[in-house]
Amino acid sequence: MVTHRSATGALCSLCVVAAVVAGCSGEPEQTAEAFKPLTAKEQVSSVVAVGKDFRVSWSVLVANPNPWHFGENVAATVIGRDEQGREILRRREPMDAVPPGRTVAFSGMVTATRRPAKVEVAIEAPQWRKAQRIPSAFKQFPLTDVQTVKLRDGQYLVSGFVIDPFRKPASNLRVTALLRDRGGRLLGGRSDFVDDVSAGGRQRFVITVPGVSGKVDPERTTLYVAPWGATAGPYEELVKAGLVPLHTVKPTTPPFSKDRDTHVSSFE
């Protein structure tokens, strides 16, 4: 006869055995992953008077040290302070998703009613999302014919072509140019958008960078290209389409009149 107490004891014993088996099965516990935060590796800003207001331009270089996860819904908070350290400007600026293990650049412009003596860009904590493809699948967008030219008014013009390496057209890409001096110090930057880049095709970009102080070395200009959007979706859709073949030019020589030796040895 099985009593209630003995049945309960047997059930508890089965629970203990099940717990031990589960613990030895090698399955990891479902715990929250620890992510390394996005870091602002470099940043620069400039302030230019425009009428009664002041135009604050800023650029920041952001690194994602996590090799398998996108940083989504990223935002930067631009803070301006006067000479006494009092906050006179605060503006939250949304940015694009940061790909796994990638360093990207962002640039923006805000208007202040008072001239800031110091401008700082702080990166907020993003939402993390595991990439749907291996990190190497997120190819960077090639650039060609890049030139940096100083204009008469002191501004710099950065131009060139961005190429879509995927089989799907890139509807909207953000191109950010960063200017540096001969020693590599960041002097200024600016972003612009390029629309409707055909699959395997290229589209011209022209970026004007104002308010640059210091001597720019055109050879040190760095450019960063990212699909526009707060989530990984736009980039992942391009990756899912696959890459454009590297060799797309038809051969110009005639085919062989006779195939090479195709004799197969018999081992029978």
N, C-alpha and C positions, 0 to 999 in steps of 0.2 A: 504494500500500500504506500502510495506516495503522498506525503503530507504537504501542506502549503509551505512549511518551513524548508523542507528538503527540496521542493521545486524551486523555491527562491534561491536557495544556495547553489543549486545546479546552474540556474540562469546566471548568477553572479560569476560562477566559475567559467562559463562560456564567454562572458563579456571580457574577463581577464585574459583568456586565451586569445580571443579575437584581437584584443588590444596589443598583445605581444606579437601576434602574427603581423598585424598592420605595421607595428614598429620595426619589424625585421624585413618588411617587404621591399625596402629601398625607396619607397615613394616619399618625396620631400613634403614637409608640412606646408600648408597653404598660409604663408606669412607674407606680410607686406614687404615688398622689395625696397631696399635702401638705395636711393638715387643720389648721385652727386649733383649739386646745384649747377645751374648755368652760371658762367663766370664772365664778367666784363673784362676782357684782357687788355683792351686799350679804349680810350675815349678822348674826344677833342670837341671843343665848341668855339664859336665865334659870335660876337655881338656887333650888329651894324645898325646905326640910327636910320630910321625911315620916317621922316616927318616928326611927329611928336612921340612915336612909338619906337621900340627897339626889336629888331629881328634877330632871334637867337637860333643859330644853326648848330646842330649837334650830330656827331657820328660816334658809333660804338661798335666794337668788335666783340662778338659773343661766341663763346665756346661751349659745346655740349660734350662733356666727357663720358657720357653714357653710350656704349657702343651699339646698343640694340633698341633704343627707345627714342622716339621723337619727343621734343618739348613742344607742347601745343598751347594755344591761347597765351602766348608770351606777350608781355607788356613791359614797357620801360617808363619809369617815372622821371621826368625832367624837373630838376629842382634848381632854382636860381636864388642866390642870396646877395644881399648888399654888402658893403664894406664892414658893417658891424655884425655880419653873420645872420641877419634877420631874413627870413624867407619872404621873398617878394614874387616868386613864380613857382607854380607847381602844375604840371601837366602830365596826364597819363596818355601814353602813345602806344597803340597796339602794333605788334610786329608779326612777321611771318613765323610759321613753325620752323624749329631748328632741327635739321636731320641728325640721325645718330652719329656720334663721333665727329661731327663737322663743326668748323668755325665759319660763321657767317657775319656779315656786316649790315648794319642798319643806319639810316640817316634820316633826319627830319628837321622841321623848322617850326618854331612857335613865336608868338608875338608877346612882348611884355610892355607894360606901361612905364616901367622904370628900368634903368640899366642895371643888369646883374653884374656884380664884381666877380662872382664865381658861379659856374654852372656844373652840376653833377648829374649823371645819368645812372639810375639804379634799376637793376633788372629784377622783376618780380618772379616769384616761384611759379613755374608753369605746371600744366597737367601733363602727365607722362603717358605715352601710348606706345606699345610694342610695335615695331615695324613689321609690316606684312611680308616683306622680302628681306633677304640678307643685305647687310649694309652696303656691300660692294655693288649691288644692283642700282643704287641711287647714284647714277653717274652724274658728274658735274657737267655743266653746259659749256662747251668749248667757246673760245673767243678768238677772233682774228682781226688783223689790221688795226690794232689798238694804238691810238695816238693821244698824247697830252700836249696841248698848246696853250701858251699864256696869251691872253687877250690884252688889248690896250688899256682897258679899265682895271686891270689887275686880277680879273677873274681867270679861271682856267677852264678850257674846253677839253673834255675827254670823249673820244668817239671811237667807234669800231663796229664789229658785227658779233652778234651772239647766235650760236647754232643750236638747234634742237636735235639732240642725238636719238630721240625716241621716235617710234612709228606713229605716235599720236601728236597732233598739233598742240603747241603750248599756247594757251589762250592769253595768259598774262604772266610775264616774268618781271621781277624786280631786279634791276641792275644797280649795284652800289659801287661807286669809285672812291677809293681812298688815296689821298696824296701824301707823299712822304718826302723828307729831305734826304740828302746823300747818306746820312747816318742811320736812316730808317725810322726817324721820329715821325709820328703821325701829325700832319699839319691841318688836314681838313678833309671833307668828303661830302658826297651827296648821292641821293638815289633818284632813279627815274624808272618808268615802266616801259616795257616793250610788249606790244600786243600781237597776237595772231602770227606766231612763228610756225611755219609749216613743218611737217615731219621731215627731218633731214635737211631742212632749209635754213637760211640765215636771215636775220633782220638787223637793220642798222640801229644803233643807239647813239644819242648825243646828250651828254651830261655837262651842265655848267656848274662849276663849283665856285661860289663867291666867298669873300671874307677869309682868304687864306693868308696867314702871316708866316713869314719865313721863306727860304729859298727852296722851291720845289724841284726835285730831281725827276724829270719825266720818265726815266727808266725804272723808277721805284714805284710807279703807280700800280696799285693792286685792285682787282675787280672781283666782285662776288655776285653770283646770279642764283636766285631762288624763285620757285613758283610762288605766286602771290596767294596768300591764304593763311588763316589762323590755325588750320589743322593740317595733318599729313595727307589728307585726301587728294589734293591736286597733284602732288608729287607721286603718290602711289598709283594714281590712274595712268600717269605717263609711263611709269615703270612696268605696269601690267601689260602695256601695249608692246613692250619689247624694244630692242634697239634697231636702228637703221643699219643695214649691212655696210661694212667699211668699204668694200670694193663694189661699186655700182657702175663703173665705167665699162662699156662693152668692149671686148677685144677687137683690135684693129687688124690683126693678122688673120689670114685665111686658115681654116681648120686643116689638120693633117690629111693628106690624100690617102694615106694608109695608116691604120692604127699601129701603135707600137706593138712589139711582140707580145702576144697574149697566150702563148703556149703554156699549158698547164701540165706539170709533171705528174705522172701516174705512179702511185706507190703500190699498185696491185701486182 
